[in-house]
Amino acid sequence: VFFVFCGMAFHGDLVAPPRFQGSSGACSLQLCWSPLRAAAGLCYSRQPVSCNGELSSIGLGYRLYSVRNGVGFSTQSFRHDENVFQGPRQRVRAIASHNEMQGENNCEKSAKEVTIELLEWPRVCEIVASYAGTESAKRILQACTLPSTIYESENILSQTTAAINALSVLGSAVEFGVLKTTQLALCLSYLKKGFVITGQDAVAIAMLVQFSYSLQQDMRVAVQYKKDLLKLMKPVIDLINAMVVQPEVLREISKAIDLDGIVKDSASSELQQARSEENALESRLSELLKGDYGCSTEEVRKINGRLCIMIASDGQKMVPGLLLQSGVGGAVSYVEPISVVSLNDKLVEARASVLRAEHDVLYALSSKLLPFLCNIEHILDGIIRLDVMIARAKYSLTVGGTRPIFTYEEEMEESMSQVGLHNTVGETRSLSRNWNKGILLQLKEAYHPLLLHQHHEDLRKAKAKIRNDETVICKTSIPVPIDIYVKKNTRVVIITGTNTGGKTIAIKTVGLAALMAKSGLYVLAEEPAYIPWFDAVYADIGDAQSLQQSLSTFSGHLRRISAIKAECSSQSLVLLDEVGAGTNPVEGVALGISLLESFSNQGPGGSLITFCTTHHGELKTLKYIDNKFENASVEFDEELLRPTFRLLWGIPGRSNALNIAERLGVPVQIIAAARKLHGEAGAEMNQVIMDLEKSKQEFESNLKKAEQHLEKSKMLYNRLTVAAERLQEHSQLWHNNAVNQVLEAAHTSRSALSSILRMKQKSASTDDGSSPMRICSSVK
């Protein structure tokens, strides 16, 4: 009995642990006949049974095991989790081994893995995963897996586009939240091994099959009315049509299981008879307790499957019987009267008969479902894949994303053709050649996805407070989009400007856009969005110091950059924050120039594009020495003394410290002395940069005005074209009407002349009998 209470099972003289079902909580206990078991009065069954969430009892009310969904007793091996019954030493050893592995993984992180963390790519994946309906799809999206080839990226982008179009025609038909994919995957694996499924498993299978059938029907109807979207939705349509739905599965499950996962009485005559006996015994027991002991309905309770009486422990009411359980604090006791012990034993036996009959039904149902197992697994796999597609599409629609178009250079095309990618990306290459070939990377009005998501969350919370009549002080600001333009043959972009101006956010935005495009997501930019397919993204952003590894900020940066140099290639994107910082400025400048020149070279250790931020003014001059370098800067509003977070291309950043100090009221003498120490050359350079910024702003302002005038001209041209077409139609109509009127008048005249001619002929023949020919001549 001690081992039974501990959850153990007897095998003769041996003790074996019970075996558990991993997710639903059901378990099976191995019981074999032994003298000890017989002496303890344990009832058992040689077939596995389940009790649908009730407590199972054996003998004189002894509690065997309590589970959430059921208990099973069998001489066979059932589902189990080997980790549940590990001893203390094994658990400690496993935990220590796990910690060691985690430490090794942290120490051996590659430059790619470090970059993923620095760019917070897992957070973006979690946001995308929140749009998925099933747990299986959420796990796939949270895995942050990136395609290894451009073909895979193009394929996933096509799936996302197809899912977006499918959402427009299917709507709520693609809500997957009702499907329990984790439970389904587990029960199908057990069913394949010959185990008996539960009623809840059968209901989950029926819901899966019914959902896929309804999805196919909705898609057939939608395609009939939206034939123009047939080609765009092809990946989704092919996936849905590939699901083989067999109505026999639904019929077999509906015969045996109801919607709550309980075996129906009509499933077998044995089950119907056993439940009738159980209900009769339970009713008889309840009436006996109410009649003989004067108990109310609330006082009759069921403990471990046995009916008993709830009695207050104040001693006012004494009932001879067995104490089954005491309430919290001992205030009440649950007593089984002696007079009902035999009936409770019969009730336990009746319940065991019910469980055996239910198991027989589930066993037969499991056998009938085995021939359809492969098709059910295929449907489950298709539903999960479709849920992943729909989640990407929902996210892309929510953020107002744009499908990226991958761009290529001649060198890249040659290398891709050598590895067999020439034919797979031909469609995209043809698209990229239809636009300005002078641009390699173009992102207009690009947003940082995490900043935009945080802004939306703040707005959502503010709206919720407003609905609850709460005072709202919204401190959030709208994220400022940036423009990214990288020309062909440009290899390094140097971004300069004031602190807190958005330089780091700018390069993070580029990195996340590259990862989003590669993973099949739409990018947060205006159309058209052109971006190269990078084989990897590497970043050295933030403070890289480590006390554990005795690394200073400068040493940490160098270690990261060394790891990047060892892994990057001529098709990689490299993001470097504060190049040459953390050491002597002269040496930092020299090292920064050398590093950037090495990244600008093609081949191992180089990159396709490198973005870097810096405060070293000497790096700005690289553009005027080598055309592979480009300058950009963050804009600063001197009147408001704050950055605008806009990115200016082709203009290097300048120092604003002295101007800011002057506007803030620093004494003129100090400002004059500082400018003198700074030197006239620096002041002249800042003035040149300021003039360039003003010229750039004037150019952009004039460009916007020109675009507005162009739009108005197009509008007026369209109106004139429409007016000219209407005028032409009106002129043609007037001409046709005039012709018709002339023809009608001529017809009337001919009719009148004919009438006059006949009258003349008639009168002439009557008067003098002249011949008709002469009269005719006179009339003419």
Sequence and secondary structure as in RCSB ss.txt:
>XXXX:A:sequence
VFFVFCGMAFHGDLVAPPRFQGSSGACSLQLCWSPLRAAAGLCYSRQPVSCNGELSSIGLGYRLYSVRNGVGFST
QSFRHDENVFQGPRQRVRAIASHNEMQGENNCEKSAKEVTIELLEWPRVCEIVASYAGTESAKRILQACTLPSTI
YESENILSQTTAAINALSVLGSAVEFGVLKTTQLALCLSYLKKGFVITGQDAVAIAMLVQFSYSLQQDMRVAVQY
KKDLLKLMKPVIDLINAMVVQPEVLREISKAIDLDGIVKDSASSELQQARSEENALESRLSELLKGDYGCSTEEV
RKINGRLCIMIASDGQKMVPGLLLQSGVGGAVSYVEPISVVSLNDKLVEARASVLRAEHDVLYALSSKLLPFLCN
IEHILDGIIRLDVMIARAKYSLTVGGTRPIFTYEEEMEESMSQVGLHNTVGETRSLSRNWNKGILLQLKEAYHPL
LLHQHHEDLRKAKAKIRNDETVICKTSIPVPIDIYVKKNTRVVIITGTNTGGKTIAIKTVGLAALMAKSGLYVLA
EEPAYIPWFDAVYADIGDAQSLQQSLSTFSGHLRRISAIKAECSSQSLVLLDEVGAGTNPVEGVALGISLLESFS
NQGPGGSLITFCTTHHGELKTLKYIDNKFENASVEFDEELLRPTFRLLWGIPGRSNALNIAERLGVPVQIIAAAR
KLHGEAGAEMNQVIMDLEKSKQEFESNLKKAEQHLEKSKMLYNRLTVAAERLQEHSQLWHNNAVNQVLEAAHTSR
SALSSILRMKQKSASTDDGSSPMRICSSVK
>XXXX:A:secstr
 HHHHTT EEETTEEE  EE TTT  EEEE    HHHHHTT    SS    TT  EEETTTEEEE  SS EEEES
S     TTTT  HHHHHHHHHHHHHHHHHHHHT  HHHHHHHHTTHHHHHHHHHTT SSHHHHHHHHT    SSH
HHHHHHHHHHHHHHHHHHHHGGGG  TT  HHHHHHHHHHHHTT    HHHHHHHHHHHHHHHHHHHHHHHHHHH
 GGGTTTTHHHHHHHHT    HHHHHHHHHHB TTS B GGG HHHHHHHHHHHHHHHHHHHHHHHHH   TTTE
EEETTEEEEEEETTSSS   EEEEEE GGGSEEEEEEGGGHHHHHHHHHHHHHHHHHHHHHHHHHHHHHGGGHHH
HHHHHHHHHHHHHHHHHHHHHHHTT B EEEE  HHHHHHHHHTT TTTTHHHHHHHTTS TTEEEEEEEE  HH
HHHHHHHHHHHHHHHHHTT            EEEEEETT  EEEEE  TTSSHHHHHHHHHHHHHHHHTT  BSS
EEEEEEE  SEEEEE S   BTTTTB HHHHHHHHHHHHHHH  TTEEEEESSTT SS HHHHHHHHHHHHHHHH
SSSTT  SEEEEE   GGGGGGGGT TTEEEEEEEEETTTTEEEEEEEES      HHHHHHHTT  HHHHHHHH
HHH HHHHHHHHHHHHHHHHHHHHHHHHHHHHHHHHHHHHHHHHHHHHHHHHHHHHHHHHHHHHHHHHHHHHHHH
HHHHHHHHHHHHHHHHHT   HHHHHHHH 
